[in-house]
Amino acid sequence: MFPPNLIDAATRLLAECRSRRLKLATAESCTGGLVAGLLTEIAGSSDVVERGFVTYSNEAKSELVGVPPELIARVGAVSEEVARAMAEGAVARARVDIAVSVTGIAGPGGATPGKPVGLVHFACARAGKTTIHERREFGEIGRGPVRLKSVELALQLLARQARA
Amino acid sequence: MFPPNLIDAATRLLAECRSRRLKLATAESCTGGLVAGLLTEIAGSSDVVERGFVTYSNEAKSELVGVPPELIARVGAVSEEVARAMAEGAVARARVDIAVSVTGIAGPGGATPGKPVGLVHFACARAGKTTIHERREFGEIGRGPVRLKSVELALQLLARQARA
């Protein structure tokens, strides 16, 4: 179901994490569980994947991974600050080594002033290391493609933090 | 990415839930987020999908959706009892109307005496209604196919509960 390049990337990431004895979690909004779904497509992923949070609503972002509601009210759910809070909250709540977060506007609706369709913020936290953040504007390439490209970048960030 | 029949089923389910003003959540083990990932592939799904729990580890099943650890120790994570507890816990924790759960052995490893590869338990809970349960033995058809068939059945159970 997932494209071969993503299966390959997931397989490599899991091997990297396994060799370093790293456990991971995900905190996904616009990808809605696809990052976890891809990683768990690989046999033996339970050595590495501890859990995933599909924090689709704002309440879920606050309740499951501890994003302060007032932060969401101030800067919006699709923001660097919320992406960072999601990833760091996922590490803390799941008690894992690494967690990636994805929050964006997959479209076709949902754009707001300054936040176009295709805007996605990513963060990847690792216990004891500096959280990394990336921002992408994929443009109006379609909902499915925005989500797949987001899954791809999320895996790249996990790989970067695994080697950090 | 998802097969057209699953996209169609997800589209119909979301329309059914929307017309009845039902919110839903997912609690996934062997499907690892694919049910949530499929539902959120449909534009406008945030009207209906509140959150998803990817409860891959036993700890996640207990912490996120309240499955008693002693129940898992007694009957195993792949069981009717745990599937029911996951679905009912997801309704309670997410404060939604309906939740589906999936717990199974996607393979190729993981079989235990009496629990072959391809065995999957499903439950679907709705607030104020009787929880439904299904058990399937898909056989050794491959990890990906077991997961996809599980996603398909999970959607059927959500549709049954939505119309209950």
Interface residues (C-beta under 8 A of the other chain):
Chain A: M1 F2 P3 T26 E28 C30 T31 G32 G33 L34 V35 A36 G37 L39 T40 E41 A43 G44 S45 S46 V49 E50 R51 G52 F53 V54 T55 Y56 S57 E59 A60 L64 A94 A106 G107 P108 G109 R143 G144 R147 L148
Chain B: M1 F2 P3 T26 E28 C30 T31 G32 G33 L34 V35 A36 G37 L39 T40 E41 A43 G44 S45 S46 V49 E50 R51 G52 F53 V54 T55 Y56 S57 E59 A60 L64 A94 A106 G107 P108 G109 R143 G144 R147 L148
